[in-house]
Structures are given as structure tokens and as C-alpha cells.
Amino acid sequence: MIIQHKQKGFSLVEVMITFLILGFGLLALAKFQGTLTTQGAIAKQQGDALTIAKDTLDQWRHFGVLDTTTGKVAYADIASQSPQTTTVNGISYTINRTVMEEQVYPNPEYKKLEVTVNWTDRIGSTHTILLTSIISKSDPGLSGSAMQDTSGGFIAPPT
């Protein structure tokens, strides 16, 4: 007569294989967490660079006053500028402002503006954001001053 013993528990080989599979899973999860952290930092830097570029374009759009002591510039003063550097959250951003009036728009009533923001992230990769806009010579303060009257004509802007 053969007596059969029922095995209870796990063998050492089964436990080792389980730990090996669990170890690979945790290693992949740790690598994924590192990637998420890096990509999150790059996204934050891109947001900062976009804000810098938008603010630069807005400064150019707010012209109309010939007196530069007010902080506004005249349309004629809108010109390319040498690169400037600013630091946000420990990252140094280089801002390049370029005005291309003759090349694209020979009409002196328009200027094409390009703002390029460059930076190097903490892992050494270089990134660039480029915003382009067109500015008309008309004073932004007069944008709502021409109105249509009830007879179909236009009311002249204030002088």
C-alpha cells in the first residue's frame, strides 16, 4: 500500500519565481515614475517659456503712445532687439525678438513679429518655443472707436 502525502505550502522555487516577477514589475514602475517626473518638469518649463513669449508679444502690441516714459512704445519703435535672458524656477530662458517688416510685409502698416524662447533643461536637452504675430500700425486704443450709425454710415473716430 502506497501512502500519498498531500503537499502543503509553496516550494522554494515557486517563491523565488514570484519574487523575480515582482522585482521586474517594481523596477518597471520605478522607471515609469522617473519618466513621469522628467516629462512633468519639461511640461512646466514649456509652460513658463510660452508665458514669457506671450508676455513679450503683448508688450509689443501695447504701443500707441509716443512718450516712452509711460512704458508704451510707438509703432516706429517696434524693432528687433538683442537677446535677453531671464530665469524662472531655476531655469535660464533666452528671449530673441525679431521684427520682419520688409521681408514678408512690404506694406509699412504691418510688422511681423517673432519671439523665440530657448532653454536647456536639467538633463541637458535644448528646447525652443516660437510665437509669431502680426501687428498693425493702427493705435490699439482706437480699435473700438469706429462705429456704425443707424443710417449705415460710420461714425469717425475721435481726433
Buried (B, 14 or more C-beta within 10 A) or exposed (E): EEEEEEEEEEEEEEEEEEEEEEEEEEEEEEEEEEEEEBEEBBEBBBEBBEBBBBEBBEBBBBBBBEEEEEEBBEBEEBEEEEEEEBEBEEBEBBBBBBBEBEEEEEEEEEBBBBBBBBBBBEEEEEBEBEBBBEBEBEBEBEEEEEEEEEEEEEEEBEE
